[in-house]
Amino acid sequence: MSAIKIKRVYEKSEKDEYRILVDRLWPRGLTKELAAIDLWLKEIAPSPGLRMWFKHDPKKFLEFRAHYVEELAQNPAVTILSNLLTKHKNTTLVYAAKSEDINHAVVLKGFMESN
């Protein structure tokens, strides 16, 4: 499995990274060229209902994490991501959320590393 990094989609890409956008919605104000992503895997993102409930509220993060992990355990896109992680040496999961600590990419990275 490749090393998994996470970063905001607005951060500059590195030369040797394979960038996967893991948001369900396209990031605001960003062109496809500037995003420099290799794949948009929107199916791996939290469900619309969970995303709208969470609203990046730090007080809801632990409960959000539990619900999102439940979704991931049944999500076929996890197999797609797992296969990509074996094919690429350096994979970066990119997201648009403002917080670097309270977002679904943090949960997704932990989920993938533990499975």
Secondary structure, DSSP 8 states (H G I E B T S, - for coil): --EEEEEETTS---TT-EEEE--SS--TT--HHHHT-SEE-GGGS--HHHHHHHTT-GGGHHHHHHHHHHHHHT-THHHHHHHHHHH-SEEEEEE--S-SSSSHHHHHHHHHHH-
